[in-house]
Amino acid sequence: MVTEGGGHGFATAYPCTADVPNASSLSYGTGTTRPNELITKLSPEGTLCIYTLTTTDLIIDITGHN
């Protein structure tokens, strides 16, 4: 979930060992709160990176990992 976006932008989730993909996981606007559900791969170490275009707060729940 993205909340309090500093401007119109997007967030992209990806494994930390990979380059930032040319795709958006979630788009948001200034001051908005946008929920989202996402299935993504993790790095071999189990890490996840998130790139955001503008300043924003993120709320992340992890529900499963194997």
N, CA, C and O atoms as a GROMACS GRO file, in nm:
protein
  264
    1MET      N    1   0.085  -0.116   0.000
    1MET     CA    2   0.000   0.000   0.000
    1MET      C    3   0.090   0.123   0.000
    1MET      O    4   0.192   0.128   0.068
    2VAL      N    5   0.050   0.220  -0.077
    2VAL     CA    6   0.119   0.349  -0.082
    2VAL      C    7   0.027   0.452  -0.018
    2VAL      O    8  -0.094   0.452  -0.042
    3THR      N    9   0.084   0.540   0.064
    3THR     CA   10   0.005   0.646   0.124
    3THR      C   11   0.085   0.776   0.128
    3THR      O   12   0.208   0.774   0.142
    4GLU      N   13   0.016   0.886   0.115
    4GLU     CA   14   0.079   1.019   0.120
    4GLU      C   15   0.185   1.038   0.011
    4GLU      O   16   0.296   1.084   0.039
    5GLY      N   17   0.150   1.003  -0.110
    5GLY     CA   18   0.241   1.024  -0.222
    5GLY      C   19   0.280   1.171  -0.235
    5GLY      O   20   0.194   1.259  -0.226
    6GLY      N   21   0.409   1.197  -0.257
    6GLY     CA   22   0.458   1.334  -0.270
    6GLY      C   23   0.430   1.394  -0.406
    6GLY      O   24   0.463   1.510  -0.430
    7GLY      N   25   0.371   1.320  -0.495
    7GLY     CA   26   0.338   1.363  -0.630
    7GLY      C   27   0.283   1.243  -0.705
    7GLY      O   28   0.271   1.134  -0.648
    8HIS      N   29   0.250   1.261  -0.830
    8HIS     CA   30   0.206   1.148  -0.910
    8HIS      C   31   0.327   1.061  -0.939
    8HIS      O   32   0.432   1.112  -0.978
    9GLY      N   33   0.312   0.930  -0.920
    9GLY     CA   34   0.426   0.842  -0.942
    9GLY      C   35   0.386   0.696  -0.943
    9GLY      O   36   0.269   0.662  -0.959
   10PHE      N   37   0.486   0.611  -0.924
   10PHE     CA   38   0.462   0.467  -0.922
   10PHE      C   39   0.565   0.401  -0.831
   10PHE      O   40   0.669   0.458  -0.801
   11ALA      N   41   0.532   0.279  -0.789
   11ALA     CA   42   0.622   0.197  -0.711
   11ALA      C   43   0.642   0.065  -0.786
   11ALA      O   44   0.548   0.012  -0.845
   12THR      N   45   0.763   0.013  -0.782
   12THR     CA   46   0.796  -0.113  -0.847
   12THR      C   47   0.868  -0.203  -0.747
   12THR      O   48   0.970  -0.163  -0.690
   13ALA      N   49   0.817  -0.323  -0.726
   13ALA     CA   50   0.880  -0.422  -0.638
   13ALA      C   51   0.959  -0.521  -0.724
   13ALA      O   52   0.913  -0.561  -0.830
   14TYR      N   53   1.078  -0.559  -0.675
   14TYR     CA   54   1.162  -0.650  -0.751
   14TYR      C   55   1.267  -0.713  -0.658
   14TYR      O   56   1.296  -0.658  -0.552
   15PRO      N   57   1.325  -0.829  -0.698
   15PRO     CA   58   1.432  -0.889  -0.618
   15PRO      C   59   1.553  -0.796  -0.615
   15PRO      O   60   1.589  -0.739  -0.718
   16CYS      N   61   1.615  -0.779  -0.500
   16CYS     CA   62   1.726  -0.683  -0.486
   16CYS      C   63   1.847  -0.716  -0.572
   16CYS      O   64   1.931  -0.628  -0.594
   17THR      N   65   1.860  -0.836  -0.620
   17THR     CA   66   1.974  -0.872  -0.704
   17THR      C   67   1.951  -0.839  -0.851
   17THR      O   68   2.042  -0.855  -0.932
   18ALA      N   69   1.832  -0.794  -0.886
   18ALA     CA   70   1.798  -0.764  -1.025
   18ALA      C   71   1.799  -0.613  -1.048
   18ALA      O   72   1.795  -0.535  -0.953
   19ASP      N   73   1.804  -0.573  -1.175
   19ASP     CA   74   1.787  -0.433  -1.211
   19ASP      C   75   1.641  -0.393  -1.190
   19ASP      O   76   1.552  -0.479  -1.190
   20VAL      N   77   1.617  -0.264  -1.172
   20VAL     CA   78   1.479  -0.217  -1.159
   20VAL      C   79   1.407  -0.246  -1.290
   20VAL      O   80   1.451  -0.201  -1.395
   21PRO      N   81   1.296  -0.321  -1.285
   21PRO     CA   82   1.225  -0.352  -1.409
   21PRO      C   83   1.156  -0.230  -1.468
   21PRO      O   84   1.131  -0.132  -1.398
   22ASN      N   85   1.128  -0.237  -1.594
   22ASN     CA   86   1.059  -0.129  -1.664
   22ASN      C   87   0.909  -0.153  -1.658
   22ASN      O   88   0.841  -0.159  -1.760
   23ALA      N   89   0.858  -0.167  -1.535
   23ALA     CA   90   0.716  -0.193  -1.513
   23ALA      C   91   0.677  -0.138  -1.377
   23ALA      O   92   0.761  -0.129  -1.287
   24SER      N   93   0.552  -0.103  -1.361
   24SER     CA   94   0.501  -0.049  -1.236
   24SER      C   95   0.422  -0.156  -1.162
   24SER      O   96   0.346  -0.232  -1.223
   25SER      N   97   0.441  -0.163  -1.031
   25SER     CA   98   0.360  -0.251  -0.947
   25SER      C   99   0.236  -0.179  -0.896
   25SER      O  100   0.134  -0.243  -0.868
   26LEU      N  101   0.244  -0.046  -0.884
   26LEU     CA  102   0.134   0.034  -0.832
   26LEU      C  103   0.155   0.180  -0.871
   26LEU      O  104   0.265   0.233  -0.856
   27SER      N  105   0.052   0.244  -0.920
   27SER     CA  106   0.056   0.388  -0.952
   27SER      C  107  -0.020   0.464  -0.845
   27SER      O  108  -0.116   0.412  -0.788
   28TYR      N  109   0.022   0.588  -0.817
   28TYR     CA  110  -0.043   0.667  -0.713
   28TYR      C  111  -0.038   0.815  -0.747
   28TYR      O  112   0.036   0.858  -0.836
   29GLY      N  113  -0.119   0.892  -0.675
   29GLY     CA  114  -0.124   1.036  -0.695
   29GLY      C  115  -0.084   1.110  -0.569
   29GLY      O  116  -0.060   1.049  -0.465
   30THR      N  117  -0.078   1.241  -0.578
   30THR     CA  118  -0.040   1.326  -0.466
   30THR      C  119  -0.136   1.308  -0.349
   30THR      O  120  -0.257   1.323  -0.365
   31GLY      N  121  -0.082   1.276  -0.230
   31GLY     CA  122  -0.162   1.265  -0.109
   31GLY      C  123  -0.260   1.150  -0.104
   31GLY      O  124  -0.343   1.145  -0.014
   32THR      N  125  -0.252   1.056  -0.196
   32THR     CA  126  -0.350   0.947  -0.201
   32THR      C  127  -0.302   0.826  -0.122
   32THR      O  128  -0.184   0.814  -0.090
   33THR      N  129  -0.396   0.739  -0.090
   33THR     CA  130  -0.366   0.608  -0.033
   33THR      C  131  -0.420   0.505  -0.131
   33THR      O  132  -0.538   0.505  -0.163
   34ARG      N  133  -0.331   0.417  -0.179
   34ARG     CA  134  -0.368   0.318  -0.280
   34ARG      C  135  -0.327   0.179  -0.233
   34ARG      O  136  -0.208   0.153  -0.217
   35PRO      N  137  -0.423   0.089  -0.211
   35PRO     CA  138  -0.389  -0.048  -0.176
   35PRO      C  139  -0.352  -0.127  -0.302
   35PRO      O  140  -0.385  -0.086  -0.413
   36ASN      N  141  -0.285  -0.238  -0.282
   36ASN     CA  142  -0.246  -0.322  -0.394
   36ASN      C  143  -0.210  -0.460  -0.340
   36ASN      O  144  -0.165  -0.473  -0.226
   37GLU      N  145  -0.230  -0.562  -0.421
   37GLU     CA  146  -0.184  -0.696  -0.388
   37GLU      C  147  -0.088  -0.739  -0.498
   37GLU      O  148  -0.113  -0.713  -0.616
   38LEU      N  149   0.021  -0.804  -0.460
   38LEU     CA  150   0.126  -0.831  -0.555
   38LEU      C  151   0.194  -0.963  -0.521
   38LEU      O  152   0.218  -0.993  -0.404
   39ILE      N  153   0.223  -1.040  -0.621
   39ILE     CA  154   0.307  -1.159  -0.607
   39ILE      C  155   0.436  -1.130  -0.682
   39ILE      O  156   0.433  -1.098  -0.801
   40THR      N  157   0.549  -1.142  -0.613
   40THR     CA  158   0.677  -1.112  -0.676
   40THR      C  159   0.783  -1.209  -0.626
   40THR      O  160   0.769  -1.270  -0.520
   41LYS      N  161   0.888  -1.222  -0.702
   41LYS     CA  162   1.001  -1.306  -0.663
   41LYS      C  163   1.088  -1.229  -0.563
   41LYS      O  164   1.090  -1.106  -0.562
   42LEU      N  165   1.158  -1.304  -0.479
   42LEU     CA  166   1.257  -1.248  -0.388
   42LEU      C  167   1.395  -1.285  -0.439
   42LEU      O  168   1.409  -1.374  -0.522
   43SER      N  169   1.497  -1.217  -0.389
   43SER     CA  170   1.634  -1.252  -0.424
   43SER      C  171   1.667  -1.387  -0.357
   43SER      O  172   1.592  -1.431  -0.270
   44PRO      N  173   1.777  -1.452  -0.396
   44PRO     CA  174   1.816  -1.577  -0.330
   44PRO      C  175   1.834  -1.561  -0.178
   44PRO      O  176   1.820  -1.658  -0.104
   45GLU      N  177   1.866  -1.440  -0.133
   45GLU     CA  178   1.880  -1.414   0.010
   45GLU      C  179   1.746  -1.383   0.076
   45GLU      O  180   1.740  -1.366   0.198
   46GLY      N  181   1.638  -1.377  -0.002
   46GLY     CA  182   1.505  -1.348   0.052
   46GLY      C  183   1.474  -1.200   0.065
   46GLY      O  184   1.386  -1.162   0.143
   47THR      N  185   1.547  -1.114  -0.010
   47THR     CA  186   1.524  -0.970  -0.001
   47THR      C  187   1.437  -0.919  -0.114
   47THR      O  188   1.431  -0.977  -0.222
   48LEU      N  189   1.371  -0.809  -0.086
   48LEU     CA  190   1.282  -0.743  -0.182
   48LEU      C  191   1.316  -0.594  -0.181
   48LEU      O  192   1.328  -0.534  -0.074
   49CYS      N  193   1.332  -0.535  -0.298
   49CYS     CA  194   1.357  -0.392  -0.310
   49CYS      C  195   1.234  -0.326  -0.372
   49CYS      O  196   1.161  -0.388  -0.449
   50ILE      N  197   1.213  -0.200  -0.336
   50ILE     CA  198   1.103  -0.124  -0.394
   50ILE      C  199   1.155   0.011  -0.439
   50ILE      O  200   1.215   0.085  -0.362
   51TYR      N  201   1.133   0.041  -0.566
   51TYR     CA  202   1.169   0.170  -0.624
   51TYR      C  203   1.043   0.255  -0.630
   51TYR      O  204   0.938   0.207  -0.672
   52THR      N  205   1.052   0.381  -0.587
   52THR     CA  206   0.940   0.474  -0.601
   52THR      C  207   0.986   0.596  -0.681
   52THR      O  208   1.099   0.643  -0.665
   53LEU      N  209   0.899   0.646  -0.766
   53LEU     CA  210   0.932   0.761  -0.849
   53LEU      C  211   0.937   0.890  -0.767
   53LEU      O  212   1.024   0.974  -0.789
   54THR      N  213   0.846   0.904  -0.673
   54THR     CA  214   0.842   1.022  -0.586
   54THR      C  215   0.843   0.977  -0.441
   54THR      O  216   0.826   0.858  -0.412
   55THR      N  217   0.863   1.071  -0.350
   55THR     CA  218   0.860   1.039  -0.208
   55THR      C  219   0.722   0.991  -0.168
   55THR      O  220   0.621   1.052  -0.205
   56THR      N  221   0.716   0.881  -0.093
   56THR     CA  222   0.589   0.827  -0.046
   56THR      C  223   0.613   0.739   0.075
   56THR      O  224   0.727   0.698   0.100
   57ASP      N  225   0.509   0.708   0.150
   57ASP     CA  226   0.515   0.612   0.258
   57ASP      C  227   0.463   0.479   0.205
   57ASP      O  228   0.367   0.476   0.128
   58LEU      N  229   0.527   0.371   0.246
   58LEU     CA  230   0.487   0.237   0.205
   58LEU      C  231   0.444   0.156   0.326
   58LEU      O  232   0.505   0.165   0.432
   59ILE      N  233   0.339   0.077   0.310
   59ILE     CA  234   0.296  -0.019   0.410
   59ILE      C  235   0.299  -0.155   0.342
   59ILE      O  236   0.226  -0.177   0.245
   60ILE      N  237   0.383  -0.246   0.393
   60ILE     CA  238   0.403  -0.375   0.326
   60ILE      C  239   0.373  -0.488   0.422
   60ILE      O  240   0.429  -0.492   0.532
   61ASP      N  241   0.288  -0.579   0.384
   61ASP     CA  242   0.260  -0.702   0.458
   61ASP      C  243   0.311  -0.818   0.374
   61ASP      O  244   0.282  -0.827   0.255
   62ILE      N  245   0.388  -0.905   0.436
   62ILE     CA  246   0.436  -1.025   0.367
   62ILE      C  247   0.354  -1.142   0.421
   62ILE      O  248   0.351  -1.167   0.542
   63THR      N  249   0.286  -1.214   0.331
   63THR     CA  250   0.198  -1.320   0.376
   63THR      C  251   0.254  -1.459   0.356
   63THR      O  252   0.202  -1.554   0.414
   64GLY      N  253   0.359  -1.475   0.278
   64GLY     CA  254   0.414  -1.608   0.258
   64GLY      C  255   0.547  -1.603   0.188
   64GLY      O  256   0.577  -1.510   0.113
   65HIS      N  257   0.628  -1.704   0.214
   65HIS     CA  258   0.761  -1.711   0.156
   65HIS      C  259   0.806  -1.856   0.166
   65HIS      O  260   0.788  -1.920   0.269
   66ASN      N  261   0.865  -1.908   0.058
   66ASN     CA  262   0.921  -2.044   0.068
   66ASN      C  263   1.058  -2.049   0.008
   66ASN      O  264   1.122  -2.155   0.007
   0.00000   0.00000   0.00000
